[in-house]
Amino acid sequence: AAEITEVIAPFRRGDNTRAIDGFGLGLTIAATVAEQHGGRLYFEDGRRGLRACLEICRN
């Protein structure tokens, strides 16, 4: 849980993403957009590892 909170922070990336280009803003942007629309970004165990889920409420 602490590691997930860390990678959602701006300009932070997980240890397994070192070989991939990027700035570490993707999860931060997704979490912010979800929150602004009354939703959330959460994580759950998937068959092939951790899965990011974006939930946005419809009115």
C-alpha positions, 0 to 999 in steps of 0.5 A, a space after each residue: 500500500 505504501 508503494 502504491 501511494 508513492 508511485 501515484 505521487 508526481 514524478 515518481 515511478 515504480 522500480 519495474 519501470 526504469 527501462 521505460 521512458 516517461 516522467 512519472 505523471 500518468 497515475 497522478 493525472 489519472 487519479 486527479 481526473 478521477 477525483 475531479 469527477 467523483 471517482 477514484 483510481 484503485 489497484 487490485 490483484 490481477 492474473 498477471 500482477 497488479 491492475 490499475 482500475 479507474 472508476 468514474 461515477 455517471 450522473 
